[in-house]
Amino acid sequence: MNSHTEPLQAASTPKRTLFWQGMMAMMPLSIAVIPWGLLAGSMAMNTGLSVAQAIAMSAVIFAGAAQLVSLGLVMAGASFATIVVTVFFLTAQHFIYALTLRGDIAKHKLLTRVGLGFLLTDELFALAARPEQRQVPYLFGAGLCFYLFWVVASIAGIVLASMVPNLQQYHLDFSIVAIFIPIIVILLKNRAAIAGLVVTTVCVLMMKHLQLEGAMIVSGMAGMLVAALIERKKEAA
């Protein structure tokens, strides 16, 4: 009975209420991203970007991991091609996110789809794991909340970069780990997801111990492959 009534209740909820529900649901993850934003803003200034360029990078790219990795590669003197390829594979999961949400979003106007595409992050996808949480106002509220926190935190990091030298030494990058822990917990809904996580963790620990390159990418692919095979076997049964 509940499985039928929940979507109906969500559909009858006013758009403004859904919007604020989305913002409140994203608030814990938004607060957790503050150290991450501070680090990104600080790193942008340390690479030689102007204040306007640093702010624009956070406001336009809106991809925390991609921003930090690309800034790190710039500081290391990596080539443009290396940066582009690395960022592409680092954010490739967004194609899967978009395909998962396509059935709920495709019916809306182009501007709405583009806006949600821009706001789509790992955190927003985690909140949209349940079908009844995929209403456009809810997604916009959650996505906008996270975006505002990210930009404001990045601006604060830009300001702190001129006041606190070597901000990186305070290990603000730990927030990256901290924010993904609840996301992973939210998405662990079945045996396939748990198996994928276990395989990924074991593989990355082994490859790091053996000092093999590409540990994160290879381990992630191995975990996804195992999860997909288990899910496929379950559907065939």
DRENDO-1510 file (C-alpha; in Angstrom, 1 decimal, always signed):
<recs>
REC; n; res; u; v; w
REC; 1; MET; +0.0; +0.0; +0.0 .
REC; 2; ASN; +2.8; +2.4; +0.9 .
REC; 3; SER; +4.6; +1.8; -2.4 .
REC; 4; HIS; +1.6; +3.1; -4.3 .
REC; 5; THR; +0.7; +6.0; -2.0 .
REC; 6; GLU; +4.2; +7.6; -1.6 .
REC; 7; PRO; +4.5; +8.7; -5.3 .
REC; 8; LEU; +1.0; +10.0; -5.2 .
REC; 9; GLN; +1.7; +12.0; -2.1 .
REC; 10; ALA; +4.9; +13.4; -3.6 .
REC; 11; ALA; +3.1; +14.4; -6.8 .
REC; 12; SER; +0.5; +16.3; -4.8 .
REC; 13; THR; +3.1; +18.2; -2.7 .
REC; 14; PRO; +3.4; +21.9; -3.7 .
REC; 15; LYS; +6.5; +22.7; -5.8 .
REC; 16; ARG; +7.8; +25.2; -3.2 .
REC; 17; THR; +7.5; +22.5; -0.5 .
REC; 18; LEU; +9.4; +20.0; -2.6 .
REC; 19; PHE; +12.1; +22.7; -3.3 .
REC; 20; TRP; +12.7; +23.3; +0.4 .
REC; 21; GLN; +12.6; +19.6; +1.2 .
REC; 22; GLY; +15.4; +19.1; -1.3 .
REC; 23; MET; +17.4; +21.9; +0.2 .
REC; 24; MET; +17.0; +20.6; +3.7 .
REC; 25; ALA; +17.9; +17.0; +2.6 .
REC; 26; MET; +21.1; +18.3; +1.0 .
REC; 27; MET; +22.1; +20.5; +3.9 .
REC; 28; PRO; +24.2; +17.9; +5.8 .
REC; 29; LEU; +26.2; +17.0; +2.7 .
REC; 30; SER; +26.5; +20.8; +1.8 .
REC; 31; ILE; +28.0; +21.5; +5.2 .
REC; 32; ALA; +30.4; +18.6; +4.9 .
REC; 33; VAL; +31.7; +20.0; +1.5 .
REC; 34; ILE; +32.8; +23.3; +3.1 .
REC; 35; PRO; +36.5; +22.2; +3.8 .
REC; 36; TRP; +36.6; +20.8; +0.3 .
REC; 37; GLY; +35.5; +24.1; -1.2 .
REC; 38; LEU; +38.1; +26.0; +1.0 .
REC; 39; LEU; +40.8; +23.7; -0.4 .
REC; 40; ALA; +39.7; +24.2; -4.0 .
REC; 41; GLY; +39.7; +28.0; -3.7 .
REC; 42; SER; +43.1; +28.0; -2.0 .
REC; 43; MET; +44.6; +25.7; -4.7 .
REC; 44; ALA; +43.2; +27.8; -7.5 .
REC; 45; MET; +45.0; +30.9; -6.1 .
REC; 46; ASN; +48.2; +28.9; -5.6 .
REC; 47; THR; +48.2; +27.9; -9.3 .
REC; 48; GLY; +48.4; +31.5; -10.2 .
REC; 49; LEU; +44.8; +32.2; -11.2 .
REC; 50; SER; +43.4; +35.6; -10.6 .
REC; 51; VAL; +40.6; +36.0; -8.1 .
REC; 52; ALA; +38.0; +36.3; -10.9 .
REC; 53; GLN; +39.4; +33.2; -12.6 .
REC; 54; ALA; +39.4; +31.2; -9.4 .
REC; 55; ILE; +35.8; +32.1; -8.6 .
REC; 56; ALA; +34.7; +31.4; -12.2 .
REC; 57; MET; +36.3; +28.0; -12.0 .
REC; 58; SER; +34.2; +26.9; -9.0 .
REC; 59; ALA; +31.1; +28.6; -10.3 .
REC; 60; VAL; +31.2; +27.3; -13.9 .
REC; 61; ILE; +32.9; +23.8; -13.6 .
REC; 62; PHE; +31.0; +22.8; -10.4 .
REC; 63; ALA; +32.8; +19.4; -10.1 .
REC; 64; GLY; +34.8; +19.3; -6.9 .
REC; 65; ALA; +37.0; +16.2; -7.6 .
REC; 66; ALA; +37.7; +17.3; -11.2 .
REC; 67; GLN; +38.6; +20.8; -10.0 .
REC; 68; LEU; +41.0; +19.6; -7.4 .
REC; 69; VAL; +42.6; +17.0; -9.7 .
REC; 70; SER; +43.0; +19.4; -12.6 .
REC; 71; LEU; +44.5; +22.1; -10.3 .
REC; 72; GLY; +46.9; +19.5; -8.9 .
REC; 73; LEU; +47.9; +18.5; -12.4 .
REC; 74; VAL; +48.4; +22.1; -13.4 .
REC; 75; MET; +50.7; +22.6; -10.4 .
REC; 76; ALA; +52.6; +19.4; -11.4 .
REC; 77; GLY; +53.1; +20.8; -14.9 .
REC; 78; ALA; +50.9; +18.2; -16.7 .
REC; 79; SER; +50.0; +18.7; -20.3 .
REC; 80; PHE; +46.6; +19.9; -21.4 .
REC; 81; ALA; +45.8; +16.5; -23.0 .
REC; 82; THR; +46.6; +14.7; -19.7 .
REC; 83; ILE; +44.3; +17.0; -17.8 .
REC; 84; VAL; +41.4; +16.6; -20.2 .
REC; 85; VAL; +41.7; +12.7; -20.3 .
REC; 86; THR; +42.0; +12.5; -16.5 .
REC; 87; VAL; +39.0; +14.7; -15.8 .
REC; 88; PHE; +37.0; +12.8; -18.5 .
REC; 89; PHE; +37.5; +9.5; -16.8 .
REC; 90; LEU; +37.2; +11.0; -13.3 .
REC; 91; THR; +33.7; +12.3; -14.1 .
REC; 92; ALA; +32.5; +9.6; -16.5 .
REC; 93; GLN; +30.1; +8.3; -13.9 .
REC; 94; HIS; +27.8; +11.3; -14.6 .
REC; 95; PHE; +26.8; +9.6; -17.9 .
REC; 96; ILE; +25.4; +6.7; -15.8 .
REC; 97; TYR; +23.7; +9.1; -13.4 .
REC; 98; ALA; +22.1; +10.9; -16.4 .
REC; 99; LEU; +20.9; +7.7; -17.9 .
REC; 100; THR; +19.4; +6.5; -14.6 .
REC; 101; LEU; +17.4; +9.8; -14.2 .
REC; 102; ARG; +16.5; +10.1; -17.9 .
REC; 103; GLY; +13.2; +8.4; -17.6 .
REC; 104; ASP; +12.0; +11.0; -15.0 .
REC; 105; ILE; +13.6; +14.1; -16.5 .
REC; 106; ALA; +13.3; +13.6; -20.3 .
REC; 107; LYS; +9.7; +14.8; -20.4 .
REC; 108; HIS; +10.6; +18.3; -19.1 .
REC; 109; LYS; +11.7; +21.3; -21.1 .
REC; 110; LEU; +15.2; +21.6; -22.5 .
REC; 111; LEU; +16.1; +24.5; -20.1 .
REC; 112; THR; +15.0; +22.3; -17.1 .
REC; 113; ARG; +17.1; +19.4; -18.3 .
REC; 114; VAL; +20.2; +21.5; -18.9 .
REC; 115; GLY; +19.8; +23.1; -15.4 .
REC; 116; LEU; +19.5; +19.7; -13.7 .
REC; 117; GLY; +22.4; +18.4; -15.8 .
REC; 118; PHE; +24.6; +21.3; -14.5 .
REC; 119; LEU; +23.6; +20.6; -10.9 .
REC; 120; LEU; +23.9; +16.8; -11.1 .
REC; 121; THR; +26.6; +15.7; -8.7 .
REC; 122; ASP; +27.4; +12.5; -6.8 .
REC; 123; GLU; +25.6; +14.0; -3.9 .
REC; 124; LEU; +22.5; +14.9; -5.8 .
REC; 125; PHE; +22.3; +11.5; -7.5 .
REC; 126; ALA; +22.5; +9.8; -4.0 .
REC; 127; LEU; +19.5; +11.8; -2.9 .
REC; 128; ALA; +17.6; +10.8; -6.0 .
REC; 129; ALA; +18.1; +7.1; -5.4 .
REC; 130; ARG; +14.4; +6.7; -4.7 .
REC; 131; PRO; +11.9; +7.4; -7.5 .
REC; 132; GLU; +9.7; +9.5; -5.3 .
REC; 133; GLN; +12.6; +11.9; -4.7 .
REC; 134; ARG; +13.1; +12.7; -8.4 .
REC; 135; GLN; +10.6; +15.5; -8.7 .
REC; 136; VAL; +12.2; +18.5; -10.5 .
REC; 137; PRO; +11.6; +21.0; -7.7 .
REC; 138; TYR; +13.1; +18.6; -5.1 .
REC; 139; LEU; +16.2; +18.1; -7.3 .
REC; 140; PHE; +16.6; +21.8; -8.0 .
REC; 141; GLY; +16.4; +22.6; -4.3 .
REC; 142; ALA; +18.9; +20.0; -3.4 .
REC; 143; GLY; +21.3; +20.8; -6.3 .
REC; 144; LEU; +21.1; +24.6; -5.7 .
REC; 145; CYS; +21.8; +24.2; -2.0 .
REC; 146; PHE; +24.9; +22.2; -2.7 .
REC; 147; TYR; +26.0; +24.6; -5.5 .
REC; 148; LEU; +25.7; +27.7; -3.2 .
REC; 149; PHE; +27.7; +26.1; -0.4 .
REC; 150; TRP; +30.4; +25.0; -2.9 .
REC; 151; VAL; +30.8; +28.5; -4.4 .
REC; 152; VAL; +30.7; +30.3; -1.1 .
REC; 153; ALA; +33.2; +27.9; +0.4 .
REC; 154; SER; +35.5; +28.3; -2.6 .
REC; 155; ILE; +35.3; +32.1; -2.3 .
REC; 156; ALA; +36.2; +31.8; +1.4 .
REC; 157; GLY; +39.2; +29.6; +0.4 .
REC; 158; ILE; +40.3; +32.2; -2.1 .
REC; 159; VAL; +40.2; +34.8; +0.6 .
REC; 160; LEU; +42.0; +32.6; +3.1 .
REC; 161; ALA; +44.7; +31.8; +0.6 .
REC; 162; SER; +46.1; +35.3; +1.0 .
REC; 163; MET; +45.7; +35.2; +4.8 .
REC; 164; VAL; +46.7; +31.7; +5.7 .
REC; 165; PRO; +49.8; +30.3; +3.8 .
REC; 166; ASN; +50.0; +26.7; +2.8 .
REC; 167; LEU; +46.3; +26.0; +3.6 .
REC; 168; GLN; +46.8; +22.5; +2.1 .
REC; 169; GLN; +48.9; +21.4; +5.1 .
REC; 170; TYR; +45.7; +21.3; +7.3 .
REC; 171; HIS; +44.5; +18.2; +5.4 .
REC; 172; LEU; +41.2; +19.7; +4.3 .
REC; 173; ASP; +41.2; +17.1; +1.6 .
REC; 174; PHE; +39.9; +14.6; +4.2 .
REC; 175; SER; +36.5; +16.1; +3.6 .
REC; 176; ILE; +36.5; +14.4; +0.3 .
REC; 177; VAL; +36.6; +11.0; +2.1 .
REC; 178; ALA; +34.1; +12.1; +4.7 .
REC; 179; ILE; +31.5; +13.3; +2.3 .
REC; 180; PHE; +31.6; +10.2; +0.2 .
REC; 181; ILE; +31.1; +7.8; +3.1 .
REC; 182; PRO; +27.3; +8.7; +3.6 .
REC; 183; ILE; +26.8; +8.7; -0.2 .
REC; 184; ILE; +28.1; +5.1; -0.4 .
REC; 185; VAL; +26.0; +4.1; +2.5 .
REC; 186; ILE; +22.9; +5.5; +0.8 .
REC; 187; LEU; +23.6; +3.6; -2.4 .
REC; 188; LEU; +24.2; +0.2; -0.7 .
REC; 189; LYS; +20.8; -1.1; -1.4 .
REC; 190; ASN; +21.4; -4.6; -2.5 .
REC; 191; ARG; +23.9; -7.5; -2.7 .
REC; 192; ALA; +25.3; -6.3; -6.0 .
REC; 193; ALA; +26.2; -2.9; -4.7 .
REC; 194; ILE; +27.8; -4.4; -1.6 .
REC; 195; ALA; +29.8; -6.9; -3.6 .
REC; 196; GLY; +31.0; -4.1; -5.9 .
REC; 197; LEU; +32.2; -2.0; -3.0 .
REC; 198; VAL; +34.0; -5.0; -1.4 .
REC; 199; VAL; +35.8; -5.8; -4.7 .
REC; 200; THR; +36.8; -2.2; -5.3 .
REC; 201; THR; +38.1; -1.8; -1.8 .
REC; 202; VAL; +40.2; -5.1; -1.9 .
REC; 203; CYS; +41.5; -4.3; -5.3 .
REC; 204; VAL; +42.6; -0.8; -4.5 .
REC; 205; LEU; +44.3; -1.9; -1.3 .
REC; 206; MET; +46.2; -4.6; -3.1 .
REC; 207; MET; +47.2; -2.4; -6.0 .
REC; 208; LYS; +48.3; +0.4; -3.7 .
REC; 209; HIS; +50.4; -2.1; -1.7 .
REC; 210; LEU; +52.0; -3.3; -4.9 .
REC; 211; GLN; +52.5; +0.3; -6.0 .
REC; 212; LEU; +50.7; -0.2; -9.3 .
REC; 213; GLU; +49.6; +2.8; -11.3 .
REC; 214; GLY; +45.9; +3.5; -12.0 .
REC; 215; ALA; +44.7; +1.7; -8.8 .
REC; 216; MET; +41.6; +3.8; -8.4 .
REC; 217; ILE; +40.4; +3.5; -12.0 .
REC; 218; VAL; +41.1; -0.2; -12.4 .
REC; 219; SER; +39.6; -1.1; -9.0 .
REC; 220; GLY; +36.5; +1.0; -9.7 .
REC; 221; MET; +36.0; -0.8; -13.0 .
REC; 222; ALA; +36.5; -4.2; -11.4 .
REC; 223; GLY; +33.9; -3.4; -8.8 .
REC; 224; MET; +31.4; -2.2; -11.3 .
REC; 225; LEU; +31.9; -5.3; -13.4 .
REC; 226; VAL; +31.3; -7.6; -10.5 .
REC; 227; ALA; +28.2; -5.6; -9.5 .
REC; 228; ALA; +26.9; -5.7; -13.0 .
REC; 229; LEU; +27.4; -9.5; -13.4 .
REC; 230; ILE; +25.6; -10.2; -10.1 .
REC; 231; GLU; +22.7; -7.9; -11.1 .
REC; 232; ARG; +22.5; -9.6; -14.5 .
REC; 233; LYS; +22.5; -13.1; -12.9 .
REC; 234; LYS; +19.7; -12.0; -10.5 .
REC; 235; GLU; +17.6; -10.7; -13.4 .
REC; 236; ALA; +18.1; -13.9; -15.4 .
REC; 237; ALA; +17.1; -16.1; -12.4 .
</recs>
